[in-house]
Every structure is written in structure tokens, then in C-alpha cells.
Amino acid sequence: MTQRYTADSITDDALDQLYDNATRGWRRGDEWKARALKAEAAIARLTAWADELDEYSQVVLKDQTAQHPVAAQIRHHLTQPQETSTP
């Protein structure tokens, strides 16, 4: 259980510990945000490449609805998994 402080009972050391803990939490949040932004950028590059593969297939096959099989698999694996529930 965490100790509760009041304005009358907190010491300088305890206040420093609280600020240090909060700072570590903010830094961890910044690190997670940076990782998420990198992951989103990687996914954007991957989906752009899949679009390029589709465009190439459409030109080669002369079919505007053609999908490159690798692009289709990329999109399939990037979709959110369906939630399933068992009875």
C-alpha cells in the first residue's frame, strides 16, 4: 500500500521521490509514443509498397481491379484480428 502524504506531513525527500517517480513515468510515456510513431511510419511505408505492387499488377495484367498476391497478404496480416468468444 502506498503512503498518503498531506501538506503537513510530506518531507523534502518524499517530495523529491514523488517528482522522480512522475518524471520516470513521463519519460516512459515519451518512449512509448516514439516507438508508436516509428511503428505507424513503418506500417505506412509497407502499405504504400503494397499499393505500388497493386499498381504494377494492374498495368501488367491490364486489369484495373487486379491485386498483387503479396500486397493482398500484407493487407490481410495488417488487419485487426477478429475477436472471438467461446460459449
Backbone atoms as SQL, in Angstrom:
CREATE TABLE atoms (id INTEGER PRIMARY KEY, chain TEXT, resi INTEGER, resn TEXT, atom TEXT, x REAL, y REAL, z REAL);
INSERT INTO atoms VALUES
  (1, 'A', 1, 'MET', 'N', 0.849, -1.172, 0.000),
  (2, 'A', 1, 'MET', 'CA', 0.000, 0.000, 0.000),
  (3, 'A', 1, 'MET', 'C', 0.891, 1.229, 0.000),
  (4, 'A', 2, 'THR', 'N', 0.508, 2.231, -0.777),
  (5, 'A', 2, 'THR', 'CA', 1.308, 3.447, -0.845),
  (6, 'A', 2, 'THR', 'C', 0.966, 4.367, 0.314),
  (7, 'A', 3, 'GLN', 'N', 1.973, 5.112, 0.694),
  (8, 'A', 3, 'GLN', 'CA', 1.781, 6.042, 1.803),
  (9, 'A', 3, 'GLN', 'C', 1.121, 7.304, 1.284),
  (10, 'A', 4, 'ARG', 'N', 0.175, 7.829, 2.050),
  (11, 'A', 4, 'ARG', 'CA', -0.512, 9.071, 1.688),
  (12, 'A', 4, 'ARG', 'C', 0.146, 10.217, 2.449),
  (13, 'A', 5, 'TYR', 'N', 0.394, 11.286, 1.733),
  (14, 'A', 5, 'TYR', 'CA', 1.000, 12.453, 2.344),
  (15, 'A', 5, 'TYR', 'C', -0.001, 13.595, 2.372),
  (16, 'A', 6, 'THR', 'N', 0.174, 14.460, 3.349),
  (17, 'A', 6, 'THR', 'CA', -0.573, 15.722, 3.394),
  (18, 'A', 6, 'THR', 'C', 0.444, 16.841, 3.332),
  (19, 'A', 7, 'ALA', 'N', -0.019, 18.049, 3.149),
  (20, 'A', 7, 'ALA', 'CA', 0.893, 19.192, 3.081),
  (21, 'A', 7, 'ALA', 'C', 1.705, 19.314, 4.367),
  (22, 'A', 8, 'ASP', 'N', 1.137, 18.888, 5.486),
  (23, 'A', 8, 'ASP', 'CA', 1.848, 18.985, 6.765),
  (24, 'A', 8, 'ASP', 'C', 2.825, 17.839, 6.993),
  (25, 'A', 9, 'SER', 'N', 2.583, 16.680, 6.362),
  (26, 'A', 9, 'SER', 'CA', 3.395, 15.518, 6.691),
  (27, 'A', 9, 'SER', 'C', 4.487, 15.194, 5.673),
  (28, 'A', 10, 'ILE', 'N', 4.442, 15.782, 4.497),
  (29, 'A', 10, 'ILE', 'CA', 5.420, 15.407, 3.472),
  (30, 'A', 10, 'ILE', 'C', 6.773, 16.051, 3.760),
  (31, 'A', 11, 'THR', 'N', 7.816, 15.292, 3.503),
  (32, 'A', 11, 'THR', 'CA', 9.177, 15.803, 3.695),
  (33, 'A', 11, 'THR', 'C', 9.770, 16.144, 2.332),
  (34, 'A', 12, 'ASP', 'N', 10.868, 16.870, 2.345),
  (35, 'A', 12, 'ASP', 'CA', 11.540, 17.209, 1.091),
  (36, 'A', 12, 'ASP', 'C', 11.982, 15.948, 0.349),
  (37, 'A', 13, 'ASP', 'N', 12.496, 14.973, 1.090),
  (38, 'A', 13, 'ASP', 'CA', 12.942, 13.727, 0.463),
  (39, 'A', 13, 'ASP', 'C', 11.768, 12.983, -0.187),
  (40, 'A', 14, 'ALA', 'N', 10.657, 12.925, 0.515),
  (41, 'A', 14, 'ALA', 'CA', 9.482, 12.241, -0.031),
  (42, 'A', 14, 'ALA', 'C', 8.966, 12.974, -1.263),
  (43, 'A', 15, 'LEU', 'N', 8.986, 14.299, -1.226),
  (44, 'A', 15, 'LEU', 'CA', 8.538, 15.077, -2.368),
  (45, 'A', 15, 'LEU', 'C', 9.472, 14.857, -3.566),
  (46, 'A', 16, 'ASP', 'N', 10.764, 14.786, -3.313),
  (47, 'A', 16, 'ASP', 'CA', 11.727, 14.505, -4.384),
  (48, 'A', 16, 'ASP', 'C', 11.467, 13.128, -4.994),
  (49, 'A', 17, 'GLN', 'N', 11.158, 12.152, -4.162),
  (50, 'A', 17, 'GLN', 'CA', 10.863, 10.804, -4.663),
  (51, 'A', 17, 'GLN', 'C', 9.602, 10.806, -5.532),
  (52, 'A', 18, 'LEU', 'N', 8.589, 11.560, -5.108),
  (53, 'A', 18, 'LEU', 'CA', 7.362, 11.629, -5.885),
  (54, 'A', 18, 'LEU', 'C', 7.613, 12.273, -7.250),
  (55, 'A', 19, 'TYR', 'N', 8.383, 13.356, -7.265),
  (56, 'A', 19, 'TYR', 'CA', 8.702, 14.018, -8.535),
  (57, 'A', 19, 'TYR', 'C', 9.554, 13.110, -9.426),
  (58, 'A', 20, 'ASP', 'N', 10.486, 12.392, -8.827),
  (59, 'A', 20, 'ASP', 'CA', 11.332, 11.475, -9.593),
  (60, 'A', 20, 'ASP', 'C', 10.486, 10.369, -10.226),
  (61, 'A', 21, 'ASN', 'N', 9.554, 9.842, -9.467),
  (62, 'A', 21, 'ASN', 'CA', 8.661, 8.793, -9.979),
  (63, 'A', 21, 'ASN', 'C', 7.802, 9.336, -11.126),
  (64, 'A', 22, 'ALA', 'N', 7.280, 10.529, -10.963),
  (65, 'A', 22, 'ALA', 'CA', 6.457, 11.132, -12.018),
  (66, 'A', 22, 'ALA', 'C', 7.286, 11.384, -13.274),
  (67, 'A', 23, 'THR', 'N', 8.511, 11.851, -13.103),
  (68, 'A', 23, 'THR', 'CA', 9.383, 12.113, -14.249),
  (69, 'A', 23, 'THR', 'C', 9.697, 10.829, -14.995),
  (70, 'A', 24, 'ARG', 'N', 9.970, 9.748, -14.275),
  (71, 'A', 24, 'ARG', 'CA', 10.224, 8.464, -14.931),
  (72, 'A', 24, 'ARG', 'C', 8.999, 8.014, -15.727),
  (73, 'A', 25, 'GLY', 'N', 7.829, 8.221, -15.171),
  (74, 'A', 25, 'GLY', 'CA', 6.594, 7.866, -15.873),
  (75, 'A', 25, 'GLY', 'C', 6.407, 8.681, -17.142),
  (76, 'A', 26, 'TRP', 'N', 6.691, 9.975, -17.073),
  (77, 'A', 26, 'TRP', 'CA', 6.565, 10.816, -18.267),
  (78, 'A', 26, 'TRP', 'C', 7.570, 10.397, -19.334),
  (79, 'A', 27, 'ARG', 'N', 8.789, 10.111, -18.916),
  (80, 'A', 27, 'ARG', 'CA', 9.810, 9.678, -19.880),
  (81, 'A', 27, 'ARG', 'C', 9.426, 8.351, -20.533),
  (82, 'A', 28, 'ARG', 'N', 8.893, 7.435, -19.731),
  (83, 'A', 28, 'ARG', 'CA', 8.459, 6.139, -20.270),
  (84, 'A', 28, 'ARG', 'C', 7.338, 6.358, -21.281),
  (85, 'A', 29, 'GLY', 'N', 6.429, 7.265, -20.974),
  (86, 'A', 29, 'GLY', 'CA', 5.353, 7.586, -21.909),
  (87, 'A', 29, 'GLY', 'C', 5.895, 8.179, -23.201),
  (88, 'A', 30, 'ASP', 'N', 6.900, 9.047, -23.092),
  (89, 'A', 30, 'ASP', 'CA', 7.534, 9.619, -24.285),
  (90, 'A', 30, 'ASP', 'C', 8.197, 8.537, -25.126),
  (91, 'A', 31, 'GLU', 'N', 8.845, 7.573, -24.460),
  (92, 'A', 31, 'GLU', 'CA', 9.488, 6.466, -25.188),
  (93, 'A', 31, 'GLU', 'C', 8.448, 5.618, -25.911),
  (94, 'A', 32, 'TRP', 'N', 7.332, 5.339, -25.251),
  (95, 'A', 32, 'TRP', 'CA', 6.264, 4.552, -25.882),
  (96, 'A', 32, 'TRP', 'C', 5.693, 5.308, -27.079),
  (97, 'A', 33, 'LYS', 'N', 5.525, 6.618, -26.916),
  (98, 'A', 33, 'LYS', 'CA', 4.994, 7.422, -28.012),
  (99, 'A', 33, 'LYS', 'C', 5.945, 7.381, -29.204),
  (100, 'A', 34, 'ALA', 'N', 7.244, 7.502, -28.959),
  (101, 'A', 34, 'ALA', 'CA', 8.236, 7.466, -30.039),
  (102, 'A', 34, 'ALA', 'C', 8.198, 6.114, -30.756),
  (103, 'A', 35, 'ARG', 'N', 8.093, 5.037, -29.991),
  (104, 'A', 35, 'ARG', 'CA', 8.010, 3.702, -30.599),
  (105, 'A', 35, 'ARG', 'C', 6.746, 3.561, -31.432),
  (106, 'A', 36, 'ALA', 'N', 5.640, 4.083, -30.933),
  (107, 'A', 36, 'ALA', 'CA', 4.377, 4.003, -31.668),
  (108, 'A', 36, 'ALA', 'C', 4.463, 4.789, -32.972),
  (109, 'A', 37, 'LEU', 'N', 5.077, 5.965, -32.939),
  (110, 'A', 37, 'LEU', 'CA', 5.218, 6.766, -34.154),
  (111, 'A', 37, 'LEU', 'C', 6.092, 6.056, -35.183),
  (112, 'A', 38, 'LYS', 'N', 7.168, 5.408, -34.731),
  (113, 'A', 38, 'LYS', 'CA', 8.022, 4.644, -35.645),
  (114, 'A', 38, 'LYS', 'C', 7.252, 3.477, -36.256),
  (115, 'A', 39, 'ALA', 'N', 6.457, 2.806, -35.436),
  (116, 'A', 39, 'ALA', 'CA', 5.672, 1.666, -35.932),
  (117, 'A', 39, 'ALA', 'C', 4.632, 2.133, -36.955),
  (118, 'A', 40, 'GLU', 'N', 3.976, 3.249, -36.674),
  (119, 'A', 40, 'GLU', 'CA', 2.996, 3.771, -37.620),
  (120, 'A', 40, 'GLU', 'C', 3.656, 4.152, -38.941),
  (121, 'A', 41, 'ALA', 'N', 4.850, 4.735, -38.877),
  (122, 'A', 41, 'ALA', 'CA', 5.567, 5.105, -40.097),
  (123, 'A', 41, 'ALA', 'C', 5.956, 3.858, -40.896),
  (124, 'A', 42, 'ALA', 'N', 6.376, 2.808, -40.207),
  (125, 'A', 42, 'ALA', 'CA', 6.745, 1.564, -40.890),
  (126, 'A', 42, 'ALA', 'C', 5.519, 0.950, -41.568),
  (127, 'A', 43, 'ILE', 'N', 4.390, 0.978, -40.901),
  (128, 'A', 43, 'ILE', 'CA', 3.166, 0.435, -41.494),
  (129, 'A', 43, 'ILE', 'C', 2.753, 1.269, -42.708),
  (130, 'A', 44, 'ALA', 'N', 2.906, 2.573, -42.625),
  (131, 'A', 44, 'ALA', 'CA', 2.574, 3.435, -43.762),
  (132, 'A', 44, 'ALA', 'C', 3.476, 3.119, -44.963),
  (133, 'A', 45, 'ARG', 'N', 4.765, 2.894, -44.711),
  (134, 'A', 45, 'ARG', 'CA', 5.671, 2.537, -45.805),
  (135, 'A', 45, 'ARG', 'C', 5.289, 1.192, -46.410),
  (136, 'A', 46, 'LEU', 'N', 4.920, 0.246, -45.571),
  (137, 'A', 46, 'LEU', 'CA', 4.548, -1.083, -46.043),
  (138, 'A', 46, 'LEU', 'C', 3.266, -1.038, -46.876),
  (139, 'A', 47, 'THR', 'N', 2.274, -0.297, -46.428),
  (140, 'A', 47, 'THR', 'CA', 1.028, -0.211, -47.196),
  (141, 'A', 47, 'THR', 'C', 1.238, 0.568, -48.495),
  (142, 'A', 48, 'ALA', 'N', 2.123, 1.554, -48.493),
  (143, 'A', 48, 'ALA', 'CA', 2.439, 2.270, -49.734),
  (144, 'A', 48, 'ALA', 'C', 3.091, 1.317, -50.735),
  (145, 'A', 49, 'TRP', 'N', 3.971, 0.463, -50.256),
  (146, 'A', 49, 'TRP', 'CA', 4.606, -0.521, -51.131),
  (147, 'A', 49, 'TRP', 'C', 3.562, -1.494, -51.683),
  (148, 'A', 50, 'ALA', 'N', 2.608, -1.900, -50.845),
  (149, 'A', 50, 'ALA', 'CA', 1.541, -2.795, -51.308),
  (150, 'A', 50, 'ALA', 'C', 0.729, -2.111, -52.405),
  (151, 'A', 51, 'ASP', 'N', 0.473, -0.819, -52.249),
  (152, 'A', 51, 'ASP', 'CA', -0.240, -0.078, -53.294),
  (153, 'A', 51, 'ASP', 'C', 0.560, -0.062, -54.596),
  (154, 'A', 52, 'GLU', 'N', 1.879, 0.110, -54.492),
  (155, 'A', 52, 'GLU', 'CA', 2.738, 0.087, -55.677),
  (156, 'A', 52, 'GLU', 'C', 2.695, -1.283, -56.362),
  (157, 'A', 53, 'LEU', 'N', 2.706, -2.344, -55.570),
  (158, 'A', 53, 'LEU', 'CA', 2.617, -3.689, -56.139),
  (159, 'A', 53, 'LEU', 'C', 1.299, -3.874, -56.888),
  (160, 'A', 54, 'ASP', 'N', 0.207, -3.366, -56.316),
  (161, 'A', 54, 'ASP', 'CA', -1.092, -3.469, -56.984),
  (162, 'A', 54, 'ASP', 'C', -1.086, -2.685, -58.303),
  (163, 'A', 55, 'GLU', 'N', -0.526, -1.484, -58.268),
  (164, 'A', 55, 'GLU', 'CA', -0.476, -0.669, -59.489),
  (165, 'A', 55, 'GLU', 'C', 0.322, -1.391, -60.580),
  (166, 'A', 56, 'TYR', 'N', 1.433, -1.993, -60.199),
  (167, 'A', 56, 'TYR', 'CA', 2.247, -2.743, -61.155),
  (168, 'A', 56, 'TYR', 'C', 1.438, -3.896, -61.750),
  (169, 'A', 57, 'SER', 'N', 0.749, -4.639, -60.905),
  (170, 'A', 57, 'SER', 'CA', -0.064, -5.769, -61.375),
  (171, 'A', 57, 'SER', 'C', -1.163, -5.293, -62.313),
  (172, 'A', 58, 'GLN', 'N', -1.771, -4.161, -62.011),
  (173, 'A', 58, 'GLN', 'CA', -2.846, -3.642, -62.849),
  (174, 'A', 58, 'GLN', 'C', -2.343, -3.253, -64.236),
  (175, 'A', 59, 'VAL', 'N', -1.115, -2.699, -64.292),
  (176, 'A', 59, 'VAL', 'CA', -0.529, -2.323, -65.583),
  (177, 'A', 59, 'VAL', 'C', -0.157, -3.572, -66.378),
  (178, 'A', 60, 'VAL', 'N', 0.522, -4.498, -65.733),
  (179, 'A', 60, 'VAL', 'CA', 0.985, -5.705, -66.423),
  (180, 'A', 60, 'VAL', 'C', -0.187, -6.556, -66.906),
  (181, 'A', 61, 'LEU', 'N', -1.191, -6.715, -66.061),
  (182, 'A', 61, 'LEU', 'CA', -2.329, -7.566, -66.409),
  (183, 'A', 61, 'LEU', 'C', -3.421, -6.818, -67.180),
  (184, 'A', 62, 'LYS', 'N', -3.258, -5.487, -67.284),
  (185, 'A', 62, 'LYS', 'CA', -4.260, -4.646, -67.955),
  (186, 'A', 62, 'LYS', 'C', -5.646, -4.862, -67.342),
  (187, 'A', 63, 'ASP', 'N', -5.657, -4.889, -66.017),
  (188, 'A', 63, 'ASP', 'CA', -6.888, -5.095, -65.261),
  (189, 'A', 63, 'ASP', 'C', -6.851, -4.143, -64.063),
  (190, 'A', 64, 'GLN', 'N', -7.731, -3.147, -64.063),
  (191, 'A', 64, 'GLN', 'CA', -7.729, -2.136, -63.014),
  (192, 'A', 64, 'GLN', 'C', -8.169, -2.668, -61.648),
  (193, 'A', 65, 'THR', 'N', -8.676, -3.892, -61.606),
  (194, 'A', 65, 'THR', 'CA', -9.095, -4.473, -60.322),
  (195, 'A', 65, 'THR', 'C', -8.093, -5.498, -59.801),
  (196, 'A', 66, 'ALA', 'N', -6.999, -5.700, -60.546),
  (197, 'A', 66, 'ALA', 'CA', -6.023, -6.728, -60.147),
  (198, 'A', 66, 'ALA', 'C', -5.351, -6.351, -58.832),
  (199, 'A', 67, 'GLN', 'N', -5.108, -7.354, -58.033),
  (200, 'A', 67, 'GLN', 'CA', -4.366, -7.190, -56.790),
  (201, 'A', 67, 'GLN', 'C', -3.159, -8.108, -56.821),
  (202, 'A', 68, 'HIS', 'N', -2.032, -7.548, -56.433),
  (203, 'A', 68, 'HIS', 'CA', -0.820, -8.367, -56.347),
  (204, 'A', 68, 'HIS', 'C', -0.983, -9.307, -55.157),
  (205, 'A', 69, 'PRO', 'N', -0.610, -10.581, -55.300),
  (206, 'A', 69, 'PRO', 'CA', -0.802, -11.531, -54.190),
  (207, 'A', 69, 'PRO', 'C', -0.017, -11.161, -52.933),
  (208, 'A', 70, 'VAL', 'N', 1.171, -10.596, -53.100),
  (209, 'A', 70, 'VAL', 'CA', 1.942, -10.196, -51.912),
  (210, 'A', 70, 'VAL', 'C', 1.248, -9.028, -51.213),
  (211, 'A', 71, 'ALA', 'N', 0.739, -8.081, -51.994),
  (212, 'A', 71, 'ALA', 'CA', 0.025, -6.939, -51.409),
  (213, 'A', 71, 'ALA', 'C', -1.212, -7.398, -50.650),
  (214, 'A', 72, 'ALA', 'N', -1.916, -8.359, -51.226),
  (215, 'A', 72, 'ALA', 'CA', -3.110, -8.885, -50.560),
  (216, 'A', 72, 'ALA', 'C', -2.742, -9.542, -49.226),
  (217, 'A', 73, 'GLN', 'N', -1.646, -10.290, -49.215),
  (218, 'A', 73, 'GLN', 'CA', -1.216, -10.937, -47.969),
  (219, 'A', 73, 'GLN', 'C', -0.768, -9.909, -46.930),
  (220, 'A', 74, 'ILE', 'N', -0.086, -8.866, -47.383),
  (221, 'A', 74, 'ILE', 'CA', 0.326, -7.798, -46.450),
  (222, 'A', 74, 'ILE', 'C', -0.905, -7.199, -45.790),
  (223, 'A', 75, 'ARG', 'N', -1.880, -6.833, -46.602),
  (224, 'A', 75, 'ARG', 'CA', -3.099, -6.215, -46.049),
  (225, 'A', 75, 'ARG', 'C', -3.833, -7.185, -45.120),
  (226, 'A', 76, 'HIS', 'N', -3.851, -8.452, -45.501),
  (227, 'A', 76, 'HIS', 'CA', -4.509, -9.456, -44.662),
  (228, 'A', 76, 'HIS', 'C', -3.835, -9.531, -43.283),
  (229, 'A', 77, 'HIS', 'N', -2.516, -9.517, -43.266),
  (230, 'A', 77, 'HIS', 'CA', -1.801, -9.646, -41.993),
  (231, 'A', 77, 'HIS', 'C', -1.814, -8.366, -41.167),
  (232, 'A', 78, 'LEU', 'N', -2.091, -7.238, -41.795),
  (233, 'A', 78, 'LEU', 'CA', -2.159, -5.978, -41.058),
  (234, 'A', 78, 'LEU', 'C', -3.532, -5.704, -40.462),
  (235, 'A', 79, 'THR', 'N', -4.544, -6.466, -40.884),
  (236, 'A', 79, 'THR', 'CA', -5.883, -6.224, -40.352),
  (237, 'A', 79, 'THR', 'C', -5.961, -6.649, -38.894),
  (238, 'A', 80, 'GLN', 'N', -6.851, -6.014, -38.178),
  (239, 'A', 80, 'GLN', 'CA', -7.071, -6.371, -36.775),
  (240, 'A', 80, 'GLN', 'C', -7.674, -7.759, -36.692),
  (241, 'A', 81, 'PRO', 'N', -7.202, -8.594, -35.784),
  (242, 'A', 81, 'PRO', 'CA', -7.807, -9.923, -35.641),
  (243, 'A', 81, 'PRO', 'C', -9.236, -9.797, -35.116),
  (244, 'A', 82, 'GLN', 'N', -10.073, -10.663, -35.605),
  (245, 'A', 82, 'GLN', 'CA', -11.455, -10.699, -35.136),
  (246, 'A', 82, 'GLN', 'C', -11.501, -11.263, -33.720),
  (247, 'A', 83, 'GLU', 'N', -12.276, -10.610, -32.876),
  (248, 'A', 83, 'GLU', 'CA', -12.447, -11.153, -31.519),
  (249, 'A', 83, 'GLU', 'C', -13.418, -12.320, -31.592),
  (250, 'A', 84, 'THR', 'N', -13.076, -13.356, -30.885),
  (251, 'A', 84, 'THR', 'CA', -13.970, -14.499, -30.829),
  (252, 'A', 84, 'THR', 'C', -14.287, -14.789, -29.373),
  (253, 'A', 85, 'SER', 'N', -15.458, -15.248, -29.168),
  (254, 'A', 85, 'SER', 'CA', -15.833, -15.640, -27.810),
  (255, 'A', 85, 'SER', 'C', -16.285, -17.092, -27.844),
  (256, 'A', 86, 'THR', 'N', -15.962, -17.775, -26.808),
  (257, 'A', 86, 'THR', 'CA', -16.367, -19.176, -26.726),
  (258, 'A', 86, 'THR', 'C', -17.513, -19.299, -25.751),
  (259, 'A', 87, 'PRO', 'N', -18.448, -20.189, -26.047),
  (260, 'A', 87, 'PRO', 'CA', -19.592, -20.335, -25.151),
  (261, 'A', 87, 'PRO', 'C', -19.239, -20.955, -23.817);
